[in-house]
Each structure stands twice: as C-alpha cells, then as structure tokens.
Amino acid sequence: MQRIVLTGPDLADFSSLGADDHIKLFFPAGAEVERRDYTPRRHDPEARSLTLDFALHEAGPATQWALQAKVGDTLDFGGPRGSIVVEWSYDWWLLIGDETALPAIGRRVEEAPAGTRIITVGIIPGPEDEQRFDTRADHTALWVHRAPAQADDAAPVLQALRSLELPQGEGYVWAAAEAGVAKAIRAYVRDEIDHPREWTKVVGYWKKGHADAHEKFED
C-alpha cells in the first residue's frame, strides 16, 4: 500500500461526506488518459490536503504513477459525484474488504463516534499489510491473509466470517472486494445469516481480468 498526500489551494472547496465516496483520478498514459476510482482516505479542509491510499499491483497506470510520484507532481481528479452518509444509529457495524476497500474501512473506523462497536475483516496478502487505525470506537480487527493470485477466492474470508460471533441488536454490514468475492459475501450475509437487506451494502470494487471495473449488485 502506498500512501500519498495531495495538497494545494484547489482543495479549498473539496468536500467528501461519505466514508465510501469515490473520486475519479486521471492518469496520463501516452496520448491517452486512464481513469480510476479511488476513495479519499482522509481530507483536512484546513490544511487543504487529501490523503489517498494506493493498493499496488504489478501493472496499471495508478500503480505506475504512485510508485514514481514525488513532491511537486500534479494529479487531476473529479468528484465525488454524490455522497451517501449512513447515520451512526446502529448498535454495531461489520466492515469487510480487501486492499482496495481499506481506505473506506479505515476512514469509517477513524470517524466513528466514541464507543461505536465496529468489527472489521480485512482481506490482505500478509501481516505486513495489516493497518492500525486511530479511533475512539470499540474496534475489533480480524485480518485474513491470502496471496494476491487468490484475490478472487472467497473461501478464506467466508471461513473467517463464519467464525465470527456478531453482537446483539441492529447492525450495518458493509463490504467491498473483488466482484466474485463480494458476490459470495453478499450471499453469506443475506442467505446464511439472513441479515436485513436495508442494513447491508456490498459492492464489487474491481473484477479480476478487467480494467476499471466496478460492480453494484441489484436487490
């Protein structure tokens, strides 16, 4: 994971209210421009700074740019187009995601009110990819290790989810990962534990073998 902080006067009017907002980044690729969706990890309006976390892959314009970025470089972006804010009215939260979802997970954990019960399940290559979040929430982190080549294998995360004992009360479940894994998580949440659909959001942030894919599942 590569963390990059953007600063500049153009960020004075930037606003991102939802923890899983998306902005569109524009990367030069020869004569073309490649577009990729990213979640703001942190925004400081007073410092006019925007923090982005890049999940590094073997290829791709975002990875290439992040690895070569240096002070003084510029990056164009647009958005977010619209924010969906989920109120902190639930008794507990279950947040599930792979490397691409960690910015949204980390942001929600760190912005949570004191004492909020949050369980996170992070799907990552190994211990070196685990993150610590600065939070006042009552936070429990579970890390699931799997090789990058198995990023579309849902078995490890499903095994981890089945081992969880969820708290009592009304809970909100949010998940984002590779599309096939996200679909399997969605089936587990809705069919196996019969969690209410209106308290659930599951998204495919990317799809193995496809560039710039984003999959939303219909109810």
KARA-V191682 format. One record per backbone hydrogen bond with DSSP energy under -1.0 kcal/mol. CO is the residue of the C=O (numbers start at 1). NH is the residue of the N-H. If there is no record, write none. Layout:
co=CO nh=NH
co=CO nh=NH
This chain:
co=2 nh=54
co=4 nh=52
co=6 nh=50
co=8 nh=11
co=9 nh=12
co=18 nh=21
co=23 nh=38
co=24 nh=78
co=25 nh=36
co=27 nh=34
co=29 nh=32
co=32 nh=29
co=34 nh=27
co=36 nh=25
co=38 nh=23
co=42 nh=51
co=44 nh=48
co=44 nh=49
co=48 nh=8
co=49 nh=44
co=50 nh=6
co=51 nh=41
co=51 nh=42
co=52 nh=4
co=54 nh=2
co=60 nh=64
co=61 nh=65
co=62 nh=66
co=63 nh=67
co=64 nh=68
co=65 nh=69
co=70 nh=73
co=76 nh=26
co=78 nh=24
co=87 nh=89
co=92 nh=172
co=93 nh=119
co=94 nh=174
co=95 nh=121
co=96 nh=176
co=97 nh=123
co=98 nh=101
co=101 nh=105
co=102 nh=106
co=103 nh=107
co=104 nh=108
co=105 nh=109
co=106 nh=110
co=107 nh=111
co=113 nh=116
co=116 nh=138
co=117 nh=93
co=118 nh=140
co=119 nh=95
co=120 nh=142
co=121 nh=97
co=122 nh=144
co=124 nh=146
co=126 nh=129
co=127 nh=130
co=133 nh=135
co=136 nh=115
co=137 nh=139
co=138 nh=118
co=140 nh=120
co=142 nh=122
co=144 nh=124
co=147 nh=150
co=148 nh=151
co=150 nh=153
co=154 nh=158
co=155 nh=159
co=156 nh=160
co=157 nh=161
co=158 nh=162
co=161 nh=164
co=170 nh=91
co=170 nh=92
co=172 nh=94
co=173 nh=201
co=174 nh=96
co=175 nh=203
co=176 nh=98
co=177 nh=205
co=178 nh=182
co=179 nh=183
co=180 nh=184
co=181 nh=185
co=182 nh=186
co=183 nh=187
co=184 nh=188
co=185 nh=189
co=186 nh=190
co=187 nh=191
co=188 nh=193
co=189 nh=195
co=196 nh=199
co=197 nh=200
co=199 nh=173
co=201 nh=175
co=203 nh=177
co=204 nh=215
co=206 nh=179
co=207 nh=210
co=215 nh=204
